[in-house]
Amino acid sequence: MQKNSLSLFLLLTLFVFMLFNPTTNCFTKRPASHLTLPEVDRVFGSIPRKFTEYEVILKPDKEEPEWWAGAPSVVRDKQGIFWLACRMRTADSPRGLRGYEIRILRSDDGIHFDQAHCISREDVPIPGFERPALLLEPSTGRFKLYACGPWQSGPWCIIKFDDADDPTSFDPSSARPVITPIPKSYDRDIIVKEYKDPFIIHAEDQYHCYVIGVIRRTERIFHFQSKDGQTWSPVGNPYESIMDLTGWHDFYVRPASVLPLNVGYLFIYEGSNASWYDPVYNIATGLAFTFDLHNITDLTPQSPLVISTTPSEHFSTWRYSHWIEVDDELWVYAEVACPGGYNEIRLFRLRK
């Protein structure tokens, strides 16, 4: 009995040692094989195949890993000219501060673009940029440009440049914060610490801004509105995201674009899953719907609808998309992962 008891004790000791020893335990450190790439569910039928053909709009300044051209925001002015604002990103700066320039492009046909203007981070100055938002003032036809970044050594905020008659005239020194973190009401409030990556639309006689809000290092969607595009207020509870961290987007859920329909609005969102390789940057895209621009119904809870069809070894990123109607087609500009480890801006033309 003593020998058997001793053997059992030694086996239990060995099991506990293996369970908690970081060199032997698979639970203390996930092996790389546990991490996966995004996949698209077959339930969507032929729709994902609409995103296999594309035009390359802009490549990064270097076609090397971690160099990105992306985060496009597009408008078509009253003369039919397409204007595209985007974020250019280097691999040489610290992560989170790699956006070195907002580049503005011009095109007669929406496909072939030439550089028209640029705003460098040193010009503002600001440590780094991410997604810009370019739009037209409905009544005057003047252009508005928003961006985001850490403002004066503080948290990430949404900033705005002075309006311009032409996108080539935006003044970098005019940038000012317009959406900043809301202070706590009570000491134990869990608040949004930073805002970034605005998508802005004028609808229902208001400007609506959808932003990423960072809560405890997770990214979620928050909604602001404004009459003039300058002074913004939160819609609903300022601490409550309008979409949940759940299902395939249980790690991040972020705004991408809003497309007006005759019976409401298609709400394009993006997100990532905790089981994916590097879900901070492995971002995919899904669809939702809203009648009132605030209450959102997820149309793709099974999986993302769109991922890169040209992934690199680790990334299938398809994000920062902007959806607009052009004649009888739906045009989608997006930042997409390439096999070489860089991201480029592509145009997808969805025909009826």
C-alpha positions as CSV (number, residue, x, y, z in Angstrom):
1,M,0.0,0.0,0.0
2,Q,2.8,2.4,0.9
3,K,4.6,1.6,-2.4
4,N,1.4,2.1,-4.4
5,S,0.6,5.3,-2.5
6,L,4.1,6.6,-3.1
7,S,3.8,5.8,-6.9
8,L,0.5,7.6,-7.1
9,F,2.0,10.6,-5.2
10,L,4.9,10.7,-7.6
11,L,2.6,10.5,-10.7
12,L,0.5,13.3,-9.3
13,T,3.6,15.4,-8.6
14,L,4.9,14.8,-12.1
15,F,1.5,15.7,-13.6
16,V,1.3,19.0,-11.6
17,F,4.9,19.8,-12.6
18,M,4.1,19.3,-16.3
19,L,0.8,21.2,-16.0
20,F,2.4,24.4,-14.6
21,N,6.0,24.2,-16.0
22,P,6.1,26.7,-18.9
23,T,8.6,24.6,-20.8
24,T,6.2,21.6,-21.0
25,N,2.7,23.0,-20.7
26,C,0.7,23.9,-23.8
27,F,-1.8,25.8,-21.7
28,T,0.7,28.4,-20.4
29,K,1.9,29.3,-23.9
30,R,-0.2,28.7,-27.0
31,P,1.8,27.0,-29.8
32,A,1.8,28.9,-33.1
33,S,-0.3,26.1,-34.7
34,H,-3.2,27.1,-32.5
35,L,-3.4,30.5,-34.2
36,T,-5.4,30.6,-37.5
37,L,-6.2,32.9,-40.4
38,P,-9.6,34.3,-41.0
39,E,-12.0,32.1,-43.1
40,V,-15.3,32.9,-44.9
41,D,-18.3,30.7,-44.3
42,R,-19.9,29.0,-47.2
43,V,-23.3,30.3,-46.2
44,F,-22.7,33.5,-48.2
45,G,-22.8,31.6,-51.5
46,S,-21.3,33.5,-54.5
47,I,-21.1,36.9,-52.8
48,P,-17.5,36.6,-51.6
49,R,-16.4,35.9,-55.2
50,K,-17.4,39.5,-56.1
51,F,-14.3,40.6,-54.3
52,T,-11.8,38.5,-56.4
53,E,-11.4,41.1,-59.2
54,Y,-9.9,44.5,-58.5
55,E,-7.9,47.5,-59.6
56,V,-4.8,48.5,-57.7
57,I,-5.2,52.1,-56.7
58,L,-2.1,52.8,-54.7
59,K,0.9,50.7,-53.4
60,P,3.0,51.7,-50.4
61,D,6.2,53.6,-51.0
62,K,8.2,50.4,-50.5
63,E,6.8,47.0,-51.4
64,E,8.2,45.4,-48.3
65,P,6.8,43.9,-45.1
66,E,5.0,46.3,-42.8
67,W,4.8,49.1,-45.4
68,W,1.2,50.0,-46.0
69,A,-0.9,52.2,-48.2
70,G,-4.4,52.2,-46.9
71,A,-7.3,53.6,-44.9
72,P,-9.0,55.2,-48.0
73,S,-11.7,57.8,-47.8
74,V,-13.3,58.8,-51.1
75,V,-15.7,61.6,-52.3
76,R,-16.9,62.5,-55.8
77,D,-17.4,66.3,-56.2
78,K,-20.0,68.1,-58.2
79,Q,-17.8,68.1,-61.3
80,G,-17.5,64.3,-61.1
81,I,-13.8,64.4,-59.9
82,F,-12.9,61.6,-57.4
83,W,-10.8,62.6,-54.4
84,L,-9.2,60.0,-52.2
85,A,-7.5,60.6,-48.8
86,C,-5.4,57.8,-47.3
87,R,-2.8,57.0,-44.7
88,M,0.7,56.1,-45.7
89,R,2.6,53.8,-43.2
90,T,6.2,53.0,-42.7
91,A,7.8,49.9,-41.1
92,D,10.5,52.0,-39.5
93,S,8.7,53.7,-36.6
94,P,7.3,52.2,-33.4
95,R,4.0,50.3,-33.9
96,G,1.1,52.6,-33.3
97,L,3.0,55.6,-34.7
98,R,3.8,54.4,-38.2
99,G,1.4,56.6,-40.1
100,Y,3.7,59.2,-41.5
101,E,1.5,61.0,-44.0
102,I,-2.1,61.7,-45.2
103,R,-1.9,61.6,-48.9
104,I,-4.6,63.1,-51.1
105,L,-5.1,61.8,-54.6
106,R,-7.2,63.1,-57.6
107,S,-8.8,61.1,-60.4
108,D,-11.1,61.8,-63.3
109,D,-12.4,58.2,-63.5
110,G,-12.0,56.9,-59.9
111,I,-9.5,54.3,-61.1
112,H,-6.3,56.2,-62.2
113,F,-5.2,58.5,-59.4
114,D,-2.4,61.1,-59.2
115,Q,-1.1,62.7,-56.0
116,A,-2.5,66.2,-55.4
117,H,-1.5,67.0,-51.9
118,C,0.0,65.5,-48.7
119,I,0.1,66.3,-45.0
120,S,3.1,64.9,-43.1
121,R,3.0,64.2,-39.4
122,E,5.8,66.8,-38.9
123,D,3.6,69.4,-40.6
124,V,0.9,69.3,-37.9
125,P,2.9,68.2,-35.8
126,I,1.6,64.9,-34.5
127,P,3.5,61.6,-33.7
128,G,1.5,59.6,-36.2
129,F,-1.7,59.3,-38.3
130,E,-4.2,56.6,-38.9
131,R,-7.4,56.7,-41.0
132,P,-8.5,60.1,-42.4
133,A,-12.1,61.1,-43.4
134,L,-12.8,63.2,-46.4
135,L,-16.2,64.6,-47.2
136,L,-18.2,67.4,-48.8
137,E,-20.3,70.0,-47.0
138,P,-23.7,69.4,-48.6
139,S,-24.8,73.1,-48.7
140,T,-21.6,74.8,-49.7
141,G,-19.7,72.1,-51.6
142,R,-16.6,72.8,-49.5
143,F,-14.3,69.9,-48.4
144,K,-13.9,68.7,-44.9
145,L,-10.9,66.6,-43.7
146,Y,-10.6,64.7,-40.4
147,A,-7.8,62.5,-39.1
148,C,-6.7,61.0,-35.9
149,G,-3.6,60.6,-33.7
150,P,-2.1,61.3,-30.3
151,W,-2.8,65.0,-29.7
152,Q,0.0,67.0,-28.0
153,S,1.5,64.0,-26.2
154,G,-2.0,63.0,-25.0
155,P,-4.4,60.2,-26.0
156,W,-5.6,59.5,-29.6
157,C,-8.3,62.0,-30.7
158,I,-10.2,62.8,-33.8
159,I,-8.8,66.0,-35.3
160,K,-10.2,68.3,-38.0
161,F,-8.5,70.6,-40.5
162,D,-10.1,73.9,-41.6
163,D,-12.5,73.4,-44.5
164,A,-11.2,74.1,-47.9
165,D,-12.6,75.0,-51.4
166,D,-10.2,72.4,-52.9
167,P,-8.6,69.3,-51.2
168,T,-5.2,70.6,-52.3
169,S,-5.6,73.6,-49.9
170,F,-5.9,71.9,-46.6
171,D,-3.6,73.6,-44.1
172,P,-1.7,71.2,-41.8
173,S,-1.3,73.9,-39.1
174,S,-5.1,74.3,-38.8
175,A,-5.6,70.8,-37.2
176,R,-7.5,70.8,-33.9
177,P,-9.1,68.1,-31.8
178,V,-12.9,67.8,-32.2
179,I,-13.6,64.4,-30.5
180,T,-11.7,63.7,-27.3
181,P,-12.1,61.1,-24.4
182,I,-15.0,61.9,-22.1
183,P,-14.1,62.3,-18.4
184,K,-15.3,59.9,-15.8
185,S,-18.5,60.7,-14.0
186,Y,-17.5,58.4,-11.1
187,D,-14.1,57.1,-10.0
188,R,-14.9,53.5,-10.9
189,D,-16.3,54.2,-14.4
190,I,-14.7,52.2,-17.2
191,I,-14.3,54.8,-19.9
192,V,-13.1,55.1,-23.5
193,K,-9.5,56.1,-23.3
194,E,-8.9,56.9,-27.0
195,Y,-10.7,57.5,-30.2
196,K,-9.4,56.8,-33.7
197,D,-10.2,55.9,-37.3
198,P,-13.3,58.0,-38.1
199,F,-15.8,57.3,-40.8
200,I,-18.2,60.3,-41.2
201,I,-21.4,60.6,-43.2
202,H,-24.0,63.4,-43.6
203,A,-27.4,61.8,-43.3
204,E,-30.8,62.6,-41.7
205,D,-29.8,66.3,-41.5
206,Q,-26.8,65.5,-39.3
207,Y,-23.1,64.5,-39.5
208,H,-22.6,61.0,-38.1
209,C,-19.2,60.0,-37.0
210,Y,-18.4,56.3,-36.2
211,V,-15.1,55.8,-34.5
212,I,-13.0,53.1,-32.8
213,G,-13.1,53.6,-29.1
214,V,-10.4,51.9,-27.0
215,I,-11.6,50.3,-23.7
216,R,-9.1,48.3,-21.8
217,R,-7.1,47.7,-24.9
218,T,-10.0,46.4,-26.9
219,E,-11.4,48.3,-29.9
220,R,-15.2,48.9,-30.3
221,I,-17.6,51.1,-32.2
222,F,-18.9,54.4,-30.9
223,H,-21.3,56.9,-32.5
224,F,-21.2,60.7,-32.4
225,Q,-23.3,63.3,-34.2
226,S,-23.0,67.0,-35.1
227,K,-25.0,69.7,-36.9
228,D,-21.9,71.5,-38.2
229,G,-19.2,68.9,-38.3
230,Q,-17.3,70.8,-35.6
231,T,-19.0,70.3,-32.3
232,W,-19.8,66.6,-31.6
233,S,-21.9,64.8,-29.0
234,P,-22.2,61.1,-28.3
235,V,-25.3,59.3,-29.4
236,G,-26.7,57.1,-26.6
237,N,-24.5,55.9,-23.7
238,P,-21.0,57.3,-24.3
239,Y,-19.5,54.2,-22.6
240,E,-21.5,51.6,-24.6
241,S,-20.4,50.2,-28.0
242,I,-23.0,49.9,-30.7
243,M,-21.8,46.4,-31.6
244,D,-20.7,43.6,-29.3
245,L,-17.4,41.7,-29.0
246,T,-18.9,38.3,-30.0
247,G,-18.6,35.4,-32.4
248,W,-15.9,35.9,-35.1
249,H,-15.4,39.5,-33.9
250,D,-14.8,38.7,-30.2
251,F,-11.4,40.5,-30.1
252,Y,-12.1,43.7,-32.0
253,V,-15.1,45.2,-33.7
254,R,-14.6,48.4,-35.7
255,P,-16.5,50.8,-38.1
256,A,-15.7,50.7,-41.8
257,S,-18.4,52.5,-43.9
258,V,-22.1,53.3,-44.1
259,L,-24.0,53.0,-47.4
260,P,-27.4,54.7,-47.7
261,L,-30.2,52.5,-49.0
262,N,-33.8,53.4,-49.8
263,V,-35.0,51.6,-46.6
264,G,-32.1,52.2,-44.2
265,Y,-28.4,51.9,-44.2
266,L,-25.9,49.1,-44.9
267,F,-23.4,49.3,-42.1
268,I,-20.0,47.9,-43.0
269,Y,-17.9,46.8,-40.1
270,E,-14.6,45.0,-39.5
271,G,-13.2,42.9,-36.7
272,S,-11.0,40.1,-35.6
273,N,-11.0,36.9,-33.5
274,A,-8.8,36.0,-30.6
275,S,-7.8,32.7,-32.2
276,W,-6.4,34.4,-35.3
277,Y,-2.7,35.1,-35.8
278,D,-2.1,38.7,-34.5
279,P,-5.7,39.8,-34.3
280,V,-4.6,43.4,-33.8
281,Y,-3.7,43.6,-37.5
282,N,-5.4,40.6,-39.0
283,I,-8.7,42.4,-39.7
284,A,-11.6,41.2,-41.8
285,T,-14.9,42.7,-42.9
286,G,-18.6,41.9,-42.4
287,L,-22.0,43.5,-43.0
288,A,-24.7,44.8,-40.8
289,F,-27.9,46.9,-41.2
290,T,-29.4,49.9,-39.4
291,F,-32.7,51.8,-39.8
292,D,-31.7,54.7,-37.5
293,L,-27.9,54.9,-37.9
294,H,-27.5,53.7,-34.3
295,N,-29.1,50.4,-33.6
296,I,-27.2,47.8,-35.6
297,T,-28.2,44.3,-36.7
298,D,-25.3,42.0,-37.6
299,L,-25.9,40.3,-41.0
300,T,-22.8,38.2,-41.0
301,P,-22.5,36.7,-37.5
302,Q,-21.1,33.4,-38.9
303,S,-17.9,34.7,-40.2
304,P,-16.4,37.7,-42.1
305,L,-17.8,38.2,-45.6
306,V,-14.5,39.5,-47.1
307,I,-10.9,38.7,-46.5
308,S,-7.8,39.1,-48.7
309,T,-7.7,36.7,-51.7
310,T,-4.0,37.4,-51.9
311,P,-2.9,36.8,-48.3
312,S,0.7,36.8,-47.0
313,E,2.0,34.0,-44.8
314,H,0.3,35.3,-41.7
315,F,-2.2,38.0,-42.8
316,S,-5.5,38.0,-44.7
317,T,-6.3,41.6,-43.8
318,W,-9.2,43.3,-45.7
319,R,-10.1,46.5,-43.8
320,Y,-10.7,50.3,-43.9
321,S,-13.1,50.0,-46.7
322,H,-15.2,52.8,-48.2
323,W,-18.3,51.9,-50.2
324,I,-19.9,54.3,-52.7
325,E,-22.4,54.1,-55.5
326,V,-21.0,55.1,-58.9
327,D,-23.6,55.0,-61.7
328,D,-25.2,51.5,-61.6
329,E,-22.3,49.9,-59.7
330,L,-21.1,49.7,-56.1
331,W,-17.5,50.7,-55.8
332,V,-15.5,49.6,-52.8
333,Y,-12.1,51.0,-52.0
334,A,-10.2,49.0,-49.3
335,E,-6.8,48.3,-47.7
336,V,-5.8,44.7,-48.5
337,A,-3.0,42.4,-47.6
338,C,-0.5,41.3,-50.3
339,P,1.8,38.2,-50.5
340,G,4.9,40.3,-49.9
341,G,3.7,41.3,-46.4
342,Y,2.6,44.9,-47.4
343,N,-0.9,46.4,-47.8
344,E,-2.2,48.3,-50.8
345,I,-5.4,50.2,-51.7
346,R,-7.6,48.3,-54.2
347,L,-10.9,49.1,-55.9
348,F,-13.6,46.4,-56.2
349,R,-16.4,47.2,-58.7
350,L,-19.5,45.2,-57.8
351,R,-21.8,45.0,-60.7
352,K,-25.5,44.0,-60.6
